[in-house]
Amino acid sequence: MKNLSRIEKAAIGLTLLFLVFTAGYFVGKSTASTVITFAEPDGASIQAPVSAISPAPSAPQPDAAASEPAPLPTADVSDSEVTTPADGSLININTATAEELDTLPGIGPALAQRIIDHRENSGPFLTPADIMDVSGIGPSKFNAMRDMITTEG
């Protein structure tokens, strides 16, 4: 290295610096595409990149009092849209008729029949959330009716 001029030393230094930054870019890019999915018992799921779950040790930790956790997604149902049976009782999805199921929000005659077919073919629902096993009922429809249905009594 003694026989190299200042310009040659600078060129070698810049080349090494470029290689280090390039390697860091590709290492960071490969880990940023890793996503972990968290599943809720009611079927909702949250996806987060690994970098959001385990921050780098040198990254400053946010003040817990300064930042609130992001709220979980909920169904787009206002209180005025939620209706309950006239007598305030819950609808048992294991014994309800098609007409009773049709009174639930988001359930029409065809979906009510699919619920009945599912429980006849697969047995009774063990929990209210099991109604999401029926094709056409996802987390948003379940959230709209969850306080109106039961599997007991």
C-alpha positions in Angstrom: 0.0 0.0 0.0 3.0 2.3 0.4 3.6 2.5 -3.4 0.0 3.5 -4.1 -0.9 7.2 -4.8 -3.6 9.0 -2.8 -6.0 8.7 -5.7 -5.5 5.0 -6.0 -6.0 4.6 -2.2 -9.2 6.7 -2.4 -10.4 4.6 -5.3 -9.9 1.3 -3.4 -11.6 2.8 -0.3 -14.6 4.0 -2.3 -14.8 0.6 -4.0 -14.8 -1.2 -0.6 -17.4 1.2 0.7 -19.6 0.6 -2.3 -19.4 -3.2 -1.9 -20.3 -2.9 1.8 -23.3 -0.7 1.2 -24.4 -3.0 -1.7 -24.2 -6.1 0.4 -26.2 -4.3 3.2 -28.9 -3.3 0.7 -29.4 -6.9 -0.5 -29.3 -8.4 3.0 -31.9 -5.8 4.2 -34.1 -6.3 1.2 -34.3 -10.1 1.7 -35.4 -9.8 5.3 -37.9 -7.0 4.7 -40.1 -9.3 2.5 -40.6 -11.7 5.3 -44.1 -11.4 6.7 -45.6 -13.0 9.8 -49.4 -13.5 10.1 -51.1 -13.3 13.4 -54.5 -15.0 13.5 -57.3 -14.0 15.9 -59.7 -16.6 17.3 -62.5 -14.9 15.5 -60.8 -15.4 12.1 -59.3 -11.9 11.6 -55.7 -11.8 10.8 -52.9 -9.2 11.0 -49.8 -9.2 8.9 -46.6 -7.5 9.9 -43.1 -7.5 8.4 -40.5 -9.1 10.6 -38.6 -5.8 10.9 -41.7 -4.3 12.6 -41.8 -7.2 15.1 -38.2 -7.2 16.1 -36.6 -3.8 15.7 -32.8 -3.5 15.4 -31.1 -3.3 18.8 -29.7 0.2 18.0 -33.1 1.5 17.2 -34.6 3.8 19.9 -37.6 2.3 21.6 -40.8 4.4 21.4 -42.2 5.8 24.6 -45.2 3.7 25.6 -47.1 6.7 26.9 -46.5 8.7 23.7 -47.8 6.2 21.2 -51.0 4.2 21.2 -51.2 0.8 19.6 -53.0 0.7 16.3 -56.7 -0.5 16.7 -57.7 -3.8 15.3 -59.9 -3.7 12.2 -63.6 -4.0 12.9 -66.6 -4.6 10.9 -68.1 -1.5 9.1 -71.4 -1.8 11.0 -72.9 1.1 12.8 -75.1 0.7 15.9 -78.2 1.6 13.8 -77.6 -1.3 11.5 -77.4 -3.9 14.2 -80.8 -5.4 15.1 -81.7 -8.0 17.6 -84.8 -10.2 17.7 -87.8 -8.4 19.1 -87.8 -10.3 22.4 -84.0 -9.7 22.8 -83.2 -13.4 22.7 -80.2 -14.9 20.8 -80.7 -17.0 17.7 -79.3 -20.5 18.1 -77.6 -21.3 14.8 -77.8 -25.0 15.5 -81.6 -25.0 15.7 -82.8 -21.9 13.8 -85.0 -22.2 10.7 -84.1 -20.5 7.4 -86.6 -17.7 8.3 -84.9 -17.0 11.6 -81.4 -17.1 10.1 -82.7 -14.6 7.4 -83.2 -12.0 10.1 -79.5 -11.8 10.8 -77.6 -9.0 9.2 -76.0 -10.0 5.9 -77.9 -13.3 5.7 -80.4 -13.8 2.9 -82.4 -16.9 2.0 -79.6 -18.6 0.0 -77.0 -18.1 2.8 -79.5 -19.2 5.4 -80.0 -22.4 3.5 -76.2 -22.9 3.2 -75.9 -22.6 7.0 -78.6 -25.3 7.5 -76.9 -27.5 4.9 -73.5 -27.1 6.6 -74.9 -28.1 10.0 -76.7 -31.1 8.6 -73.6 -32.3 6.7 -70.9 -31.4 9.3 -72.8 -31.5 12.6 -73.7 -28.7 15.0 -71.6 -25.6 15.4 -69.5 -25.8 18.5 -68.9 -22.0 18.9 -70.6 -19.1 17.2 -67.3 -18.4 15.3 -67.7 -21.8 13.6 -70.3 -20.2 11.4 -67.4 -18.7 9.4 -66.8 -22.2 8.0 -69.9 -21.7 5.8 -69.0 -20.4 2.4 -70.0 -16.7 2.1 -69.5 -15.8 5.8 -66.3 -14.1 6.6 -65.0 -12.0 9.6 -67.0 -8.9 8.7 -70.4 -10.7 8.4 -69.6 -12.7 11.6 -68.7 -9.5 13.5 -72.0 -7.9 12.4 -74.0 -10.9 13.9 -71.8 -12.2 16.7 -73.8 -10.6 19.5 -77.0 -12.0 18.0 -76.2 -15.7 17.7 -75.4 -18.6 20.1 -74.8 -22.3 19.9 -76.2 -23.0 23.4 -79.7 -23.6 24.7 
